[in-house]
Amino acid sequence: MEHVFSGPSTRADKPHIKSAEMVSVIDPVHITYDPRRASQKRLETAALECSKLNNITYFSKGLNILVSHKYKVTVTRIPKAGSTTWQHVMHEIDPVSGDPESRRRLSSLAPPEFDQYVRGVFFREPLERLVSYYHYHICPPGPVPTLYFHRYYKYMRKGHVNATMNNKPYLTFIQFVQLVLDYDQIPSQSYHWRHQYLLSRICEFNYTFIGHMDHLAQDAPYFMNLAVGDSFHYPEVHTTRGESRFRETISTLSQKLIDQLIDHYKLDYKILGFEIPNFSKK
């Protein structure tokens, strides 16, 4: 169940925190990258793109946000964008960061007090996030499908979709993408593939830092230092070979479906500062 926030927009010993969620990241050794400048550019891009929108419809009552009043820092959780790791990290920083009372207190702060908080959010490339969700929840490596799979499988069967393989329940990535495109607002728990700009309420919540998962190895440590200094550290980020699985999964789609999927997430690309990928099969 989502925990939401609706409101205005001394150091402890260094803890031991579990390794971060394994995601595809850019090697920091071979590229010049400044997290502060990158975040500032993303904030400016978001402000510009949000100014072009009118009447944004949200699908939840507020933000899924973690708050430490002790350190004056907030992190908005975006599913499949490192949210579980941030939950662990914020719990180590402040054990009550996920409590409803912490969120209620944040919503009651006057603007001068609210402005003292470091307010961060981390986003993931939209299609990479969708592929990750598919392999983790819809087509997991384990023998037992997840709860989410059964919800969507039941819904797909109502639409007379052949969602089986070897006489067992199964959704191909093509079928899952079709579900996302056609039935996005119907199955429960679909916030896992909901647009990140909506989940973060970036057009109304005044963030001070925006990180990207493909630069997690640089963005996360910078944000941690900005928020809590040297008292706490983000766990080591491991590079993976997820890019090959991502490309292989996307390659199962027709060019038409790829174009429809990119169009579906076009506001995430524009507002959050991601480049639209080129998956041309010509």
C-alpha positions in Angstrom: 0.0 0.0 0.0 1.3 3.4 -0.9 2.2 5.9 1.8 1.5 9.4 0.6 2.3 12.9 1.5 0.2 15.9 0.6 1.5 19.3 1.5 3.6 22.4 0.5 5.7 22.1 -1.8 24.0 16.7 15.3 25.5 13.8 13.1 25.2 10.1 13.9 27.8 7.4 13.5 28.2 6.1 10.0 25.9 3.1 9.6 26.2 -0.1 7.6 23.8 -0.1 4.6 23.1 -2.9 2.2 24.3 -2.8 -1.3 22.3 -0.6 -3.7 19.8 -2.0 -6.2 21.8 -3.3 -9.2 21.0 -1.0 -12.2 22.7 -0.1 -15.4 24.9 2.9 -14.7 27.4 5.0 -16.6 31.0 4.4 -15.6 32.1 7.6 -13.8 35.8 7.0 -14.7 35.4 7.6 -18.4 33.1 10.7 -18.4 33.3 14.2 -17.0 30.1 14.7 -15.0 29.0 17.3 -12.5 26.0 16.1 -10.4 25.2 19.7 -9.2 25.1 21.1 -12.8 23.3 18.1 -14.1 20.6 18.4 -11.4 20.3 22.1 -12.0 19.8 21.6 -15.7 17.1 18.9 -15.0 15.3 21.3 -12.6 15.3 24.0 -15.2 14.1 21.6 -17.9 11.3 20.4 -15.7 10.2 23.9 -14.8 10.1 24.9 -18.5 8.2 21.8 -19.7 5.8 22.0 -16.7 5.0 25.6 -17.6 3.6 24.3 -20.9 1.0 22.0 -19.3 -2.4 22.7 -18.0 -4.8 20.7 -15.8 -2.6 17.8 -14.8 -4.6 14.8 -13.5 -3.0 12.9 -10.6 -4.0 9.4 -9.7 -3.1 9.4 -6.0 -3.7 11.7 -3.1 -0.1 12.7 -2.6 3.6 11.8 -2.7 5.2 8.6 -1.6 7.8 10.5 0.4 10.4 9.8 3.1 11.1 12.6 5.5 13.8 13.2 8.1 13.1 16.3 10.2 16.2 15.7 12.1 18.4 16.2 9.0 15.8 18.3 7.0 15.8 16.0 4.0 13.1 14.4 1.9 13.3 11.7 -0.8 10.4 10.9 -3.0 10.1 7.2 -3.8 9.5 6.3 -7.5 8.8 2.5 -8.0 11.6 0.7 -10.0 13.9 3.7 -9.6 15.9 2.7 -6.6 13.0 3.3 -4.2 13.7 0.3 -2.0 17.3 1.3 -1.5 16.3 4.8 -0.6 13.9 3.4 1.9 16.8 1.5 3.6 19.1 4.5 3.4 16.6 6.9 4.9 15.7 4.4 7.6 19.4 4.3 8.6 19.5 8.1 8.6 16.3 8.5 10.6 14.2 5.5 11.7 11.0 7.5 11.6 11.5 8.9 8.1 8.8 6.6 6.7 6.2 7.3 9.5 2.9 9.0 8.6 3.5 11.5 11.3 6.7 12.7 9.6 4.8 13.3 6.4 2.0 15.1 8.2 4.5 17.4 10.0 6.1 18.2 6.6 2.8 19.3 5.2 2.2 21.6 8.1 5.5 23.5 7.7 5.4 27.2 6.8 7.3 28.1 3.6 10.4 29.5 5.4 10.8 26.2 7.3 10.0 24.0 4.3 12.6 25.8 2.2 15.3 24.7 4.7 14.8 21.0 3.6 16.9 19.3 0.9 14.3 17.7 -1.4 15.4 15.0 -3.7 13.9 12.6 -6.3 15.6 10.1 -8.6 14.2 9.1 -12.0 14.9 6.2 -14.4 14.9 6.1 -18.2 11.2 5.3 -18.9 11.6 2.3 -21.1 14.4 0.8 -19.0 12.1 1.1 -16.0 9.3 -0.7 -17.8 11.6 -3.5 -18.9 12.9 -3.9 -15.4 9.4 -4.1 -14.0 8.4 -6.7 -16.5 11.4 -9.0 -15.7 11.0 -8.5 -12.0 7.3 -8.9 -11.5 5.6 -10.1 -14.7 8.3 -12.6 -16.0 10.5 -13.2 -13.0 13.3 -15.7 -13.0 11.7 -17.7 -10.2 9.2 -20.5 -10.7 6.3 -18.7 -9.0 4.7 -15.6 -10.7 4.2 -12.6 -8.5 1.0 -11.1 -7.2 1.1 -8.4 -9.8 1.4 -11.0 -12.6 -1.8 -12.7 -11.5 -3.7 -9.4 -11.4 -2.7 -8.5 -14.9 -3.0 -12.0 -16.3 -6.6 -12.2 -15.0 -7.3 -8.9 -16.7 -5.7 -9.9 -20.0 -7.7 -13.1 -20.0 -10.9 -11.1 -19.8 -9.9 -9.5 -23.0 -9.5 -13.0 -24.6 -5.8 -12.7 -24.9 -3.8 -15.9 -25.3 -1.6 -15.4 -22.2 -0.2 -18.9 -21.8 3.0 -20.8 -22.6 3.3 -24.6 -22.3 -0.2 -24.5 -20.8 1.0 -22.2 -18.0 0.1 -18.5 -17.3 2.5 -16.3 -19.2 2.6 -12.8 -20.6 5.1 -11.9 -23.3 6.6 -8.4 -23.2 4.5 -7.6 -26.3 1.3 -8.5 -24.4 2.4 -6.5 -21.4 3.2 -3.4 -23.5 -0.2 -3.7 -25.1 -1.7 -3.8 -21.7 0.2 -0.7 -20.6 -0.9 1.2 -23.8 -4.5 0.1 -23.8 -5.5 -0.5 -20.2 -3.1 1.7 -18.2 -5.8 3.1 -15.8 -7.6 -0.1 -15.1 -5.4 -2.8 -13.3 -4.6 -2.0 -9.7 -1.0 -1.4 -8.6 -0.1 0.1 -12.0 1.9 2.8 -10.3 4.9 0.7 -11.1 4.6 1.8 -14.7 2.8 5.1 -14.1 4.5 8.2 -15.5 7.2 9.3 -13.2 6.3 13.0 -13.6 2.9 12.2 -12.1 4.2 10.0 -9.3 6.7 12.7 -8.3 4.3 15.6 -8.8 7.4 17.4 -10.1 5.2 20.2 -11.7 4.0 21.3 -8.2 6.5 20.0 -5.6 9.5 22.3 -5.3 12.5 19.9 -5.5 16.1 21.0 -4.9 17.8 18.0 -6.5 16.9 15.6 -9.4 19.0 12.5 -9.9 19.1 10.0 -12.7 19.6 6.3 -12.2 22.0 6.1 -15.1 24.2 8.4 -13.1 23.4 6.9 -9.7 27.1 6.4 -8.8 27.6 10.1 -9.0 24.2 11.6 -8.2 23.4 9.6 -5.0 26.7 10.3 -3.1 26.5 14.0 -4.0 22.9 14.2 -2.8 23.8 12.4 0.4 26.6 14.8 1.1 24.3 17.7 0.3 21.7 16.4 2.7 23.6 14.9 5.6 27.3 15.6 5.1 29.7 12.8 5.8 27.7 11.1 8.5 26.0 8.7 6.1 26.9 7.3 2.7 24.9 5.8 -0.1 25.9 2.1 -0.6 28.2 1.1 -3.4 26.6 1.1 -6.8 27.3 -1.9 -8.9 27.4 -1.8 -12.7 25.5 -4.5 -14.5 25.1 -5.9 -18.0 21.4 -5.0 -18.0 21.8 -3.1 -21.2 21.9 -6.3 -23.3 18.7 -7.6 -21.7 17.0 -4.3 -22.2 17.9 -4.2 -25.9 16.9 -7.8 -26.3 13.5 -7.2 -24.7 12.8 -4.1 -26.6 13.8 -5.8 -29.9 10.8 -8.2 -29.5 8.5 -5.2 -30.2 7.4 -4.0 -33.6 8.5 -0.5 -34.7 4.9 0.6 -34.3 4.7 -0.6 -30.7 8.1 1.0 -29.9 6.9 4.3 -31.3 3.6 4.1 -29.4 5.5 3.3 -26.2 7.8 6.3 -26.6 4.8 8.5 -27.3 3.1 7.1 -24.2 6.0 8.2 -22.1 6.8 11.4 -24.0 6.1 13.7 -21.1 8.5 11.7 -18.9 11.2 12.1 -21.5 10.5 15.9 -21.9 10.0 16.9 -18.2 12.5 14.6 -16.6 15.4 15.4 -19.0 15.9 12.0 -20.7 16.8 11.7 -24.4 14.3 9.9 -26.5 16.0 6.7 -27.6 16.5 5.7 -31.2 15.3 2.1 -31.7 14.8 2.3 -35.4 14.7 -1.1 -37.1 15.2 0.2 -40.6 
